Amino acid sequence: MDLGLKGKTALVIGASQGIGAEAARVLAGEGARVALASRSATPLETLAAELGGEAVVVVGDLTVRGDAERIVAEATARLGRLDILIISAGAAAGGLFFELDDEAWEEAFNLKFMGMVRVLRAAVPLMRDAGGGRVVVVVGNNGRQPNAAMLPGSAANAACLAVIKGLADTVARDGVTINALNPGPTRTGRWTRLIEAMARQANRPPAEIEAEQLERMPMGRIGDPGAMGRLAVILASDLADMVTGASLTADGGATKSIP
């Protein structure tokens, strides 16, 4: 299917790995000109070489004040304009509530929540002034269904969803759409690290831990980053031009609520 993205410009923040990298691949494959951003230069340069064409690399850290604004400004200057923004950055420490210190909570909110806020504050006015744009934030299903072992991330994700809905309503008449994509567990490096950590804590083989986790999933499997990347790009395309302020959960039925 032609998503109508040929000639569009897109900034993907968190493009060094996982869903962000996959979204960048889809965008480039659809003919968009892409700027890749994250804290790590080497994986971005590797991906840019793979994509070829006019892929742009911008290195920055959303937890550093001023970096979000610089990333947006540099990407926009090098691309000429900004039609699409995909934010796929941020992870949070897990653990039991009574064992988590202030730092775990502060880190979760500073990167995932405040990082998103800083980027939106820099990018949305540019889109509004240009007559429109598409924003997709990769959040997470635990923002709607909190996980007792991952409460800092759940709380940061819930806060992200609140801002996305409120801001989307504010700029809808300006032609800017803002939506959230909420993946469940997805087969990325983060999933592997989580399984390994749980295995160490239980002194059991990682394969056993993973099998138990998969058994709890209604579909018996977790998400694929390529599929999540495609969903993010569809939300960022004109095919979803009447979708804004929405929260699309893609977790294989793991969230136990009426949609």
C-alpha positions in Angstrom: 0.0 0.0 0.0 1.2 3.5 -0.9 1.1 5.5 2.3 1.5 8.8 0.4 4.8 9.7 2.1 7.0 10.2 -0.9 8.8 13.5 -0.6 7.7 14.0 3.1 10.2 14.8 5.8 10.3 13.0 9.1 12.3 13.2 12.3 12.5 9.9 14.3 13.8 10.3 17.9 15.0 7.1 19.4 16.0 5.8 16.0 19.1 3.9 17.1 17.3 0.7 17.8 14.0 -1.1 18.2 10.7 0.4 17.1 12.3 3.8 16.3 14.8 2.2 13.9 12.1 0.1 12.3 9.9 3.1 11.8 12.7 5.0 10.1 13.2 2.0 7.7 9.5 2.1 6.8 9.6 5.9 6.3 12.6 5.7 4.0 11.1 2.8 2.1 8.0 4.9 1.5 10.1 7.6 0.0 10.3 10.0 2.9 13.4 12.0 3.8 14.4 11.0 7.3 16.4 12.5 10.2 17.6 10.0 12.8 18.1 11.1 16.4 19.3 9.5 19.6 22.0 9.7 22.2 24.3 7.3 20.4 26.0 8.3 17.1 27.4 5.0 15.9 24.1 3.1 15.5 22.5 6.1 13.8 25.4 6.3 11.3 25.0 2.6 10.6 21.3 3.0 10.0 21.8 6.1 7.9 24.3 4.2 5.7 21.7 1.4 5.3 19.0 3.8 4.3 21.2 5.7 2.0 19.6 8.7 0.2 19.3 11.8 2.3 19.2 10.3 5.8 20.4 12.8 8.3 22.0 12.0 11.7 21.4 14.3 14.8 22.9 13.3 18.1 21.3 14.6 21.3 20.0 13.6 24.8 16.4 14.5 25.7 17.3 14.6 29.4 19.7 17.5 28.8 18.0 20.9 28.7 18.2 22.5 25.3 19.0 19.3 23.4 15.4 18.5 22.4 15.1 22.0 20.9 18.5 21.7 19.2 17.6 18.3 17.7 14.3 19.6 16.3 15.9 22.8 15.0 18.9 21.0 13.3 16.7 18.3 11.8 14.2 20.9 10.4 17.1 23.0 9.0 18.7 20.1 7.3 15.4 18.6 5.9 14.0 22.0 5.0 10.7 21.4 6.9 9.1 19.0 9.3 6.1 17.0 8.2 6.3 14.0 10.5 7.6 13.4 14.0 7.9 10.0 15.7 9.2 9.9 19.3 10.3 6.4 20.4 12.6 7.1 23.3 12.7 6.3 27.0 12.7 3.3 29.3 12.3 3.0 33.1 13.7 0.9 35.9 11.5 -1.8 37.2 11.2 -3.2 40.7 9.0 -3.5 43.8 7.4 -0.1 44.7 8.9 -0.1 48.3 12.4 -0.8 46.9 12.5 2.0 44.3 14.3 5.2 45.3 13.6 8.7 44.1 16.2 8.4 41.3 14.3 5.6 39.6 11.2 7.8 39.5 13.1 10.9 38.4 14.9 9.1 35.6 11.6 7.6 34.3 9.9 11.0 34.1 12.9 13.0 32.9 13.5 10.9 29.8 10.1 9.5 28.8 7.8 12.2 30.0 9.8 15.4 30.1 11.8 14.3 27.0 8.5 14.1 25.1 7.3 17.4 26.5 10.4 19.1 25.4 10.3 17.7 21.9 6.6 18.6 21.4 7.2 22.1 22.7 9.9 22.6 20.1 8.2 20.8 17.1 4.5 21.4 17.3 4.7 25.2 16.8 6.8 24.6 13.7 4.2 22.3 12.3 1.4 24.6 13.2 3.0 27.5 11.5 3.7 25.4 8.4 0.0 24.4 8.1 0.1 21.0 9.6 2.0 17.8 10.6 1.7 14.4 12.0 3.1 13.4 15.5 3.2 9.8 16.8 4.6 9.0 20.3 5.5 5.4 21.1 4.3 5.2 24.7 3.4 1.7 26.1 0.4 -0.3 27.2 1.3 -0.1 30.9 0.2 3.6 30.7 -3.4 2.3 30.5 -2.9 -0.9 32.6 -0.2 -0.3 35.3 2.2 -3.0 36.0 3.0 -3.3 39.7 6.6 -4.3 38.9 7.1 -1.3 36.6 5.3 1.6 38.2 7.8 4.4 37.3 7.3 3.6 33.7 3.6 3.1 34.0 3.2 6.4 35.7 5.4 8.2 33.1 3.4 6.6 30.3 0.1 7.6 31.8 1.3 11.2 32.0 2.4 11.0 28.4 -1.1 9.9 27.3 -2.7 12.8 29.2 -0.5 15.4 27.5 -1.0 13.8 24.1 -4.8 13.9 24.3 -4.9 17.4 25.7 -2.4 18.9 23.3 -4.0 17.1 20.3 -7.3 18.8 21.0 -5.5 22.2 21.2 -3.8 22.0 17.8 -6.4 19.9 15.8 -7.7 22.9 14.0 -4.2 23.8 13.0 -3.8 20.6 11.0 -1.5 18.9 13.5 -2.4 15.4 14.6 -0.9 13.8 17.7 -1.4 10.2 18.6 0.0 7.5 20.9 1.0 4.0 19.9 1.0 1.7 22.9 3.0 -1.5 22.3 2.9 -4.4 24.7 6.1 -6.4 25.2 8.1 -6.3 22.0 11.1 -8.4 20.9 13.7 -5.8 21.3 17.0 -5.6 23.3 15.0 -4.3 26.2 12.9 -7.5 26.3 16.0 -9.6 26.2 17.5 -7.6 29.1 14.3 -7.9 31.1 14.1 -11.7 30.7 17.8 -12.0 31.6 17.4 -9.9 34.8 14.4 -11.9 35.9 16.3 -15.1 35.2 19.2 -14.0 37.4 16.8 -13.0 40.2 15.1 -16.4 40.1 18.3 -18.3 39.4 16.6 -20.0 36.5 17.3 -20.3 32.8 16.1 -17.4 30.7 14.3 -19.7 28.3 12.1 -20.9 31.2 11.3 -17.4 32.3 10.4 -16.3 28.7 8.2 -19.3 28.2 6.2 -18.4 31.3 5.8 -14.8 30.2 4.6 -15.9 26.7 2.1 -18.3 28.3 0.4 -15.3 29.9 0.0 -13.6 26.5 -3.4 -14.2 24.9 -1.7 -14.7 21.5 1.2 -16.8 23.0 3.8 -14.4 21.6 5.0 -10.8 21.9 5.2 -8.0 19.4 7.6 -7.6 16.5 9.4 -4.3 16.3 9.0 -4.2 12.5 5.2 -4.5 12.9 5.2 -1.7 15.5 7.3 0.5 13.3 4.8 0.0 10.5 1.9 0.9 12.8 3.7 4.1 13.9 4.2 5.1 10.2 0.6 4.4 9.3 -0.6 6.7 12.1 1.9 9.3 10.8 0.5 9.1 7.3 -2.5 10.8 5.6 -4.3 7.4 5.8 -5.0 8.3 9.4 -5.8 12.0 8.8 -9.0 11.9 10.9 -7.2 10.2 13.9 -5.9 12.5 16.6 -5.7 12.4 20.3 -6.0 8.7 20.0 -4.2 5.9 21.9 -3.7 2.8 19.8 -2.8 -0.3 21.9 -1.1 -3.1 20.1 -0.3 -5.7 22.7 -2.0 -8.9 21.4 -4.9 -8.5 23.7 -2.8 -8.3 26.9 -4.6 -5.2 28.2 -7.7 -6.3 30.1 -10.2 -3.5 29.4 -12.9 -2.6 27.0 -11.2 -0.5 24.2 
